[in-house]
Amino acid sequence: MPAASVPVRFSARLRSIFTKELSMIHHELSQWPLVISVSAGLQTLESMQAFTEDWNRWLDRGEPFVSLRVFADADALVHPEGSAQSAKQWLQERGADIRRHMMGMASVVPADQYEKIRKMNVEKLFGVPASTFADSDDALAWLGERVMVPRGLPFDLASVRSAIGAARAATAAA
């Protein structure tokens, strides 16, 4: 006897929970030493682990680099339950490498999240020049003025903007 199919109805609130996209992170390395990371959707422990593995690979290159992190939506800023301890451990393990190889970090967050997020002292946490912005152009200006140009690093604004657009598109398409 075949199993019966029973339709299930969820409230709008539960439906939104079940259909929320999980995190998608896309890294654009075409502008190295500028690493552009675009995140969208809710993080999972697995996606956070994959993100730290990516960082480990960049740190293991032994080359200085710069990070531009773009959080495409408020969900991308939410850390999954249980992630704080592993993040703390990773920062303790790789902190010296981060301070040695990371030249600077800019984070772009949704405008409606900016006031809450900007209070976090990312510079103190990572031990490198860092700042948070509500606008990509402000982040790029800061990276150019504070990190890239003083070190004589290439910084083609049009190419960087194009790479951000490509990373956003790749994240949205996934």
N, C-alpha and C positions, 0 to 999 in steps of 0.2 A: 504494500500500500504506500503510495507516494506521500511525502510530507506535505502538509497543508501550508499554503502561503498566507500569512496573516499580516495585513497592513498595520503598520504602527504609526501613530501620529504623535509628533512631539510639539511641545509649545514652541513659540517663536524663540524664546530664550534658549531652550535646549537645542533646537535645530541650529542656532548660530554657534553653539559650542561644538556640536558634532561636525559642522561643515567648515569651521575655521581652518584656514590653511596652516600647515606646519611650516616651520622656518625654511627658507631658501636663502642660501648665502652664495654669492658669486664673487670670485676674486678676479680682478683684471690686473695682469702683471705686465702688460705691454708698455707701461710707463716706468718700469723699474729704473731707479730705486723707489719710485712711488708705487705702493701697493694700494689699489682701490678695492674696498670690500663693500658690497651692497647686501644688506640683510632685509628680508621681508617675512612677515608671519611670525608665529609663535616658535620659540626655540624648544628643542628637546635636549635631553642629556646627550644623546648621540650627535646632534648637530653641534653642540658646544664642544664635544670631544673632537670632532672633525675639525672644527675651527682652531682649537689649540694645536692639533697635529699639523695644520697648515702653517701656523706661526712657528712651530718647532722647525719645520723645513726651512723657512726663511731665516730663522736665527742660526740654524746649522750651516747655512751658506758662509757665515762668517763675514758677511758684507753689510755695511750700513744701509738702512732703508728707512722709508717714511711711510706712515699709514694714514690713509683717508678712509674712515669708516662712515658709510652712509646707511642710516636706519630709515628705510622707506616708509615704515608705519609704526604706530605705537606698540603693536604686538611684538615687533622685533626687539624692543627694549626690555621685554619681560623675560626674566631668568627663570628657568624651570626649577621646581622644587628639588632640593638636593644638590644644586650646582654650586652653591657658594663655597662649600668645603673644597671641592675639586679645583675651583678657580683660585682659591687662596693657596692651595698646595702648589699649583702650577706656577703662580707668581713667585712663590718662595724658591722653587726649583730653578726657574728661568730668569729671575729678576736681574741677576748680574749680566746675563746675556742681553736682556732687553735694554738695560742702561748702556751697555757697550755698543750695541748695533742699531738701536732705534734712534733716529735723529729727531723725530717729532711725530705727533699724532693729532689729527683733527677729526672730530666726530660731527656729523651732521644729523640732527634729529628733527622730527616733525615739529613745526612751529608751535603747535599746542602742547608739546611736551618740553619745550626749551627751558622754561622757568624752573621746572622740577629737576631736570637733568643737569643744567649748568652748575648747580650747587655741588655736584660731585667733583672732588678734586682729583681729576684724572692725572694731572701732572705729578702730584704727590704719590698717587698709587703706583704709577709706572716709573717714576723717577726720570722722566724725559719731558721736554717742552710739549705741552698738550693743551688743547682748548676745544670747547664745544660750541657749535653754531646751529642756527635755525635755517641757514641758507648756504647752499653749496658755493656760491660765488664768494661769500665772506670767508668760508673755510679755505678756499683756494687762494684768496688774497693773503690770508694769514700764513698758509704754508709757503707761499712764494716769498713773502717778506721775511718771515722768521726762520725758515728752515732751508729752502731750496737755494735761493739766490745768494745768501751769505756763504754758502758752501760751494758756490760755483756749479751747482747741479743744473742739468737741463730742465727747463720747465716751460714747455710749449702749451700755453693755456688752451688753445683750440683743440689740441690733441688730447689733453687731459679731460676737457669737457666731453669730447667725443667718446672717450673711454668710459667715463661715468655713465653716459647715455647707453652705451653698449651693455655695461654691467647691469643697469636698471632694467633694460629690455630682457636680458637673459634671466634675471630674477623673476620678472613678471611672467615670462613665457613658461617657466618651469611649473 
